[in-house]
Amino acid sequence: MLVSNHARPTLEDVAARAGVSRATASRVLNASPRVSPEALEAVNAAVSALGYQPNRAARALVTRRTGAVAVLFSEPEPKIFDDPHFARLIRAGARALADVDVQMVLMLVHSPDDQARAHRFLAGGHVDGALVFAPHRNDEVVSVVKKLPLPVVYAGKPWGSLRGMHLVDNDNEGGAVLATEHLKSLGRKKIVHVSGPLDELSAIDRLNGFKSALSLDDKGVARLTEDGGFTREGGRKAMSALLARVPALDAVFVASDLMAAGALESLHEAGRRVPEDVAVVGFDDHVAIAEHTSPPLTSVRQDSDEQVKHMVEHLMKLLRDETVKRKQQMLPTVLVRRESA
């Protein structure tokens, strides 16, 4: 059968070239298991030969699927675009969704207007599901998506009850224990901590790991900890404050690589040698930071690519109405040793 060079090939064209019925061609394109290997091979060959592209609008009318997933970040725009951790998450989301032929719809939801707009968009049937990054206490994004009949998978633990929630988290507390125990194994006696903002559960988990590894009470934690806000400048200021408060400190566990880069700047300015005078361990093992600080940074690796991949796999199972054995999944963290500790 000949197809005009100017006509867009149709499903009927694919079926005719493959020598199968339209229904069989449709089942192949919708990944149905109810097709023979011969039909599968013939239809795929016809698709390739004709350059056939499914009409998503027509398919959506039949399947009630849009072929799109929202990826929501509840952070201000400057933080999203200044912190390389978020760039890594966005790239991982786009790649993992593309691998299952799903379009990513990136949504930055921070202000009340953003939240209202997100509610209208998500309620309008424009996406099949959502991946949500909403770490802050009293984050309204969580309440927005909870009201919708939409499959949702969270990155990390949102605040409030986790009952019925689907999430993929990294072992933040365990990673913090690894970092602190490593510093102890080096013979360091005065270990301090630059924490993230304590309206985020990941920061609290990392603080709790530090606290547990050193068997600290609340008074000890208050003296040995300073909030760096998960920013480079915050890390620099927090390190300066700790140097003033605990001048004999000889090690620091920093709850993110970005803050650790700022902490290293502060230590250099204070004339403290790393690691001779002060050993430093970060968290994230971000390739754009940890390998390029001076000296290169020992860090706890949380695999963002793997986390997002698991989130997408989880969401696809929900969309296929498959049984999900573990609604809440915890991924391991590991210590990557470099010159800073």
N, C-alpha and C positions, 0 to 999 in steps of 0.2 A: 504493500500500500504506500502510495506517495503522499507526503504532507507538504503543503505549500511552504515555501521559505518564509512567507510573511505571516502565516497562521500559527498561533500558539497551539502546540499539540495538546490534545485533550485526553482524558482518561479512556475514551473510546478508541483513540488512535493507539494508545499503549496496549490496550487489550487486543486490538486487531493485529498489531505487529507481533505480539507474544503468542497469538493463537489461543487465547483463553477468553472467558466471559468477562464482561465488565465487573461483575461481582467479585470474581477471583482476583482481577487486577486491583480492585479496591481493597480486598483483604490483605494482599501483599503490601500495599502502600501504607496500610494502617497497622502493619506488624502483627497481623493475626496469626496464631499458631495453626489455624485450620487451612493450610495450603501445603501442597506437595513440594518437595525439593525441586522438581522439574519446573513447576509453575513459578516458584520463587526465582529461579535462575532466568527463566524466559522473560518474566516481567521486568526484572532488574536490568536485563540486557536491553529491552525495549525502551525503558526509561533513559538509559544512558545514550542509546542511539538517537532518540528523538529529542533529547534535551528537555524532557518533561519536568515541569515544576508544578506541584500541587497548588490549586487555588485555595489559599488559606481561608478566605472569606466564605467560599462555598463549603469547605470542610467544617468550618466552625458552625454553620447552620445545621449540619448533620450530627457532628460529634458533641456540639455544645462546648467545644474547647477552643481557646483563642491561640494556643501555641505560644503564650507569653507568661512570664512569671515576674512579679514585682520583687525588687531587692530594696528594702527600706533601711535607711540609716538615720537614726535619731541623733544627729550631731550637727553643729553649725558648719556652714560651708568652709570657712577657713581651716577648721580642724580636719575636715575630710580631705582637702587638697594639700595641706601642709604636712600631714603625718603620713609617712610612707607605708605605715601599717594598713591604712585604709585603701591606698592605691593597690596594695597586694590583694586585699580582700575583693575589691571590685574586679580586678583582672581574673582572679580565681573564679568568681561568680560567672563572669561572661564566658570563660573557657568551659566550665563544667556544664553550664546550660547549653552552650553551643554543641557540646558533645552528645546531647540528647535531643538536638534539633529544636531547642526552645529559645525564644527571644527574651533577653533580659530587659526589663524596664526599671531603670535606676531612679529611685525616689529619695530625695533628701527632705526629711520631715523634722523640722525643729520648732518653728513658731506655731502659734494657734491657727494662723491662716494656712500654714502648710498641712496641719493636721486635718482641718476641715476639707481641704482640697484632696488630700489622700483618701479620706473617707468616701468622698463622692466618686473618686476614680475607682477605688477598689470595689465599691458597691455597684458600680455601673457595669460589671461583667467584662472589664477590659483585660483581666488576667485570670489565670487558672488557679494561682496560689501565690504565696509570698514567702520570702526569706527575710527575717527581721533581725536587725542589729539594734537593739534598744536596751542599753545597759544601765541607764540611770534610774535612781529612785524617783518615784512619782512620774515615770515616763508615760505620757498620754498615748503614745503610739501603741502601747500594749493594749490599752482599753479600747482604742479605735479598732484594731484588728480582731479583738475578742468578740466584738459585736457582729462580725460578718460571718456568713456561712462559707468560709474560705479556708482551705487547707493552709496551715502556717507552720513553718519550722523556725525556731529561734536559734541565734548564735549565742551560746552561753545562757546563763540563767537570768531571766527577767525577774524583777522584784515581785513579791507577792506569792500567792499559792502556785505551785507547779503542777497541781492536779490536772491531769488530762493534757498537759502541754507536751509538744514535741520539740526537742532541743538537742543540739550537739555542742558540747563544751570541751574545753581543755582542762587538764588537771592543774589548775592554778595553784592550789594549796600544796599539792605534792611537788610541783616544780619549785616553789619557794623553799620548801624543806630541803630539796636537793641543793639549791644555791647556798643556803645558810650552812648546811652540813659540810659542804665543800670548803667554805671559808673556815669553818672550825677545824677541818682536817689539815689546813695549812698552818695551824697554830695561832690563828688570829684570836685575840682576846676581847677587843672592843669593836664589835660589829654593829653597825647602824643600818637604818633602812630608809630609802627614799620611796615613799608609797605613791600610788595613784590616788585620784580623788575618791573619798570614801562614800560617795553616792553611787559607786559602781561595784558590783559584787565581785568582779575579777580582782579589783584592787583589794577588797576586803579579804578575799581568799588568800591572796599573796601575803598580805599582812599577817593573817592567821598562821600561815606556814612559817613565816619568820618568827613569830611569837612562840609557836610550838617548838621549833628547833632549838630555841634558846631558853625555853621554860620561863618566859617572862610573865610578870604580872602586869596589870594595866598601867601602873606607875612607871615600870621599866619601859613599856612600849611607848608611852608618851615622851619619855626622855630621849629615846633612841630612834624615834621616827619623825620624819617631816614629809608633808604632802607636797609632791612636785607637780600634780595636776596633769600627768601624762604629756607634758610638753618639754621641749629642750630647755627653754629659759626657766621653766619651773624646776627642772632638775638641777640647773646651775644654782639657783637661789636656795633650794632645799639643802644642797650639799654645803653651801656657804654657812647656812644656819646651823647645820650639824657640826661643822668644824668649830664654830664659835661655842656651841653648847657642850660638845664632847671633844675637846682638843686632842685627847689621847687616842682617838679612834684609829684603828688600823685596817678596817675593812668595811665595805658597804655593799649591801644588796639593793639594787635599784630595780623597781617593778616594771620598767620598760627600757628598751635600748635607746629610745629617743631621749628619755630623761638621763640615761647613763652617759650619753654623749655630752649633755650639759654638765653633769656631775664631774666628768673628766676635765672639762674646761676649768671648773672651779678649783679642782685639786691642783691643776697645773699653775693656776694663778696664785695659789697659796704656797707654792713651792713644795708640794707633796709629790714624791715620786710614786709612780704606779708601775709595777706592783710592790716595789721595795718598801715603801712607807705605808701605802694603802692598797689593798687588793680590791678589785671591783668586779662584780658580777651583775649582768643585766638580765632582761627577760624579753623574749620574742625570737632572738637569734635572727634578726632581720638582716638579710644579705646586703642591703644598701647601707647599713649602719655598722653592724658588728665587725665586719672584716676591714672597715676603713677608719675606725677610730685610732687614736694614738695613745697607748698601744692597742692592738686588736682586742676586742672585747670577749671575755668569757661570758656566755649567756645561756639561759634556759630556752630551748627550742620548743615553741608551739607551732605546729605545722598548719598554717592558715589555709594552704591549698587543700590539705587533707580534710580539714574541718568543713570547708565549703563543699568539697566533693561529697562528703557524707551527708551534708544538709540537702544537697540536690537529690541524691539517691533516696533519701528518706521522703522528700516531698514527692518524687515520682511514684513511689509506692503508694502514698496516700491518694494521688490522683488516679492510680489504677485500681483503687479499692483493695489493695493487697494488705494482708495482715502485717503489722509492724511489731516485731517481737519486743524491741526495746524502744519505748517512746523517748527515753532520755539517755543519751550516749555520752560517755566520758572518754576522751582521747588522751593518751599518755604524753608526758613531757620528758625531755632528756636534757642533760647538761652538756654543752659543747665548750670544751676548754680551749682558750687562747691565752695570749700573753698577759692580759690584765689580772688574771688570777690563776 
